[in-house]
Amino acid sequence: MLASAGRGKDSMSTITICRERGYYDLARSYQVFVDGDLAGEVGYGGKLTVAATPGNYSVQLKIDWCRSPEVMVLLTAGDTVALDCGNSAGVIDLIFYITIWRSRYLWLRFAGPSTH
């Protein structure tokens, strides 16, 4: 369950999504969905932090008709899970990523230890 007013601060956890500075989608934001609900947007080179209660969550990014694969996140009390995201398309394969590979147009993965 995403954070709501009145919850104890000690029991809250967060999911942080950092977006790389890639070539495509410079002026566009990626929509961040947690368990199918819009949780916010992350812009070019930006960061979004979503507060949530401990539990299992699916996180996915979307832009227009394209998206990332879902990433499953397990949050424990007071935990912060960091994810990195970006665009998969290159100059040569862009047409494939916006058509037949549209479910992989964006990537989303757990961040490395020194990323955040």
C-alpha positions, -999 to +999 in steps of 0.1 A: +000+000+000+014+034-010+019+058+019-011+075+034-015+102+061-015+089+096+009+060+091+038+057+116+070+071+102+090+042+115+071+016+095+074+035+062+097+023+034+106+039+001+112+030-036+136+054-053+138+055-091+167+073-108+167+080-145+198+081-166+206+109-190+202+090-223+198+103-258+160+097-263+131+112-245+150+142-233+119+164-229+096+136-218+089+121-184+084+084-177+053+075-157+060+052-127+034+027-118+034+008-085+010-022-084-007-007-115-014+027-099+003+059-112+028+069-084+045+098-102+068+107-130+106+108-134+121+133-158+154+133-177+182+128-152+156+130-124+147+110-093+114+100-079+109+086-043+077+068-035+068+061+001+051+028+008+043+004+036+063-028+039+053-055+014+057-068-022+052-044-051+055-045-088+071-014-104+068-005-141+075+025-163+054+037-192+057+063-219+029+065-246+023+029-258+057+017-247+068+004-213+094-015-192+091-050-179+078-052-144+103-054-115+091-070-083+103-052-051+101-065-015+101-037+011+108-043+048+101-017+075+123+014+071+139-001+039+148+019+008+150+001-026+168+019-054+160+013-090+177+028-121+159+033-154+164+045-190+157+039-226+167+007-244+166+020-280+196+028-301+197+047-334+195+016-355+169-005-336+146+024-325+118+013-349+118-022-334+116-008-298+086+014-306+067-015-324+074-051-318+097-047-287+075-019-271+073-039-238+111-035-235+114+001-248+123+012-213+145-007-188+142-008-151+166-026-128+179-026-092+206+000-087+242-009-080+257-003-046+273+031-055+245+045-077+225+063-050 
